[in-house]
Amino acid sequence: MSWPYRFVDLSKEEVQVRRQTLDRYGSYAQYSALTPIIIALLFRLGAYLSQRWQSGASYSAVPGSPELKTKRQSWSHSWDATIKKWKWWLADDVYFMGQHWGQKDQWVFGLAWASWLLVLSVLETGDDYLHLTKRFGIIAVSQIPFQYLLALKSFSPIAKAFRTSHEELNKWHRVLSRVTLSLLVLHAVFYLNFFVAKGIVQKRLFAPVVFAGVVAFATMNMMTSTAAATVRRYSYRVFFITHLIGAFAIPVLVFFHAKSARLFMVKAIIVFLIDLTVRRLRTVMALSKVETIPGTNLIKISASIPQHKINAFHTRPGSHIYLSVPAAARPGAGPTSPDAMLFEFLFNPFTVASVDEDNGSLTLVARQLDGPLTRHLGRFANAGTGIEDGKVPLCIEGPYGAASLHFDKLTGSSVDRFLLVAGGVGATFTVPIYHAILQDNPSAKVELVWSIRGASDTAWATAAEKSISKSIIDDPNVRVFLTGDALDSDSTGPMAGLPSETNAEGEMEMSSLQRDRRRNRLTSESSRKRPDLRKIVDEFFRQGAEERVAVLVCGPAEMGREVRKYVGAWVMRGRDVVWHNEAFGW
């Protein structure tokens, strides 16, 4: 089959018809992006009506009862179990040549959406090469407002429609950005081919209107490149600054590049500015006490915030905030010095370890590494002084978090047993949820597994338990695994507080903890080995075959992958599982 497109000369009337067709398909592409939102809202409405209809006739059956066994053997339960298996499979990670390539659902739905946009790109283009070239461009820019919507943190109507948080939506922001960029690559390549064929490359490429598009295209490529995991691990600041500048620049550049795209760009910049404004209004200045935890490289931050904000955090255990340093607490010779200006682009996520309603304060715990923010906080902690009464002003924005958003569902009758797994300071996520579950239901079946580097790493958890009669270390439902004695380490810098057997990557053997009451401190058992996560998960699931369970993980990426692998084996056997892996990837 020969190539169907060619360069055609059109009359003014035909050019106008082409323009109208381009605008129409741009609208089709943008409005079709509303389809998932409409489906989600209809699904929620159907679920609500079904729940209301069944509420009067059903009751909460006891796990293992004949009622549940009969239900499990019904065709409706079989269909429901099949759907849950597919949902679990779609959420699995994809690895290729040792690299992480997102999740299966991103590939499945991303390719489906890309195919739909490609269909819209070719329909009614005839044999007009320029029509096809322009269509790629307008279909791509029609998606940019939704890219901005998917990136929102505070003001996200899509998050409300799907009843989720910005962390969950961010992966779809990345998918849509790659689909959009692919269409723009086709737009640029086809136009460049046209310029070469007509011999007008230099004349057209550097014309102001075209050059604005070239710069916008280069900016989007730079944003995508710096979003790569390798770059983000090397310097998150490069990624963040590039995205912030690009988010402002692209709508302006495309606005001058193509008149037909102006409405799309106005929508995008309005969404972006609204989000910045809402985030600014939600941010509070908190006078904070910053201190080190002896024997570790952990920093403890006690931040005093207004009472109305405290209430919001109290109802959302396991939430996190974004912390930044205001001008008054920055280093450097002045607010415009390079050292001070760097902090304009630093907004680090911290999990809220505890909430004290009596004195109106939040407790945050962070490990001091080589990043500028934790290093700067470490200076305040080591100095033991602040700006006002020994306290440091810090900016706090939140609460955020998908798990905390649905905590009321976790504690409802829909979940029978909980397994919480944490690694290191990941316990700042699991410990508050553990306490909140027991506070809501003291008879709840909940287990907490916590792997730590050193005995002193538990100090923040025990210090935050003023209103709790029993320490978490003495709780029989809590198992703590020790990685070594951090008190024996004399090292400094990012590896400070780690045991002497720790290698450069922070890897070490693990052993379980018990409390030695004679010496009143934590000691390790004689056996030194990693906690057997497979055994822990299998024992947990065998305790109740009919129970619906929730597994929540926060720790190193390898820990999350390992636990998910073992939990997945039970999901494929038909077990009903609520799964959440708390991670800060962006």
Secondary structure, 3 states (H helix, E strand, C coil): CCCCCECCCCCHHHHHHHHHHHHHHHHHHHHHCCHHHHHHHHHHHHHHHHHHHHHCCCCCCCCCCHHHHHHHCCHHHHHHHHHHHHHHHHCCEEEECCEEEEEHHHHHHHHHHHHHHHHHHHCCCCCEHHHHHHHHHHHHHCCHHHHHHHHCCCCCHHHHHHCCCHHHHHHHHHHHHHHHHHHHHHHHHHHHHHHHHHCCHHHHHCCHHHHHHHHHHHHHHHHHHHCCHHHHHHCHHHHHHHHHHHHHHHHHHHHHHCHHHHHHHHHHHHHHHHHHHHHHHHCEEEEEEEEECCCCCEEEEEEECCHHHHHHHHCCCCCEEEEECCHHHCCCCCCCCHHHHHHHHCCEEEEEEEEECCCCEEEEEEECCCCHHHHHHHHHHHHCCCCECCEEEEEEEEEECHHHHCHHHHCCCCCCEEEEEEEHHHHHHHHHHHHHHHHHCCCCEEEEEEEECCHHHHHHHHHCCCCCCCCHHHCCCEEEEECCCHHHCCCCHHHCCCCCCCCCCCCCCCEEEEEECCCCEEEECCCCCCCCHHHHHHHHHHCCCCCCEEEEEECCHHHHHHHHHHHHHHHCCCCCEEEEEECCCC
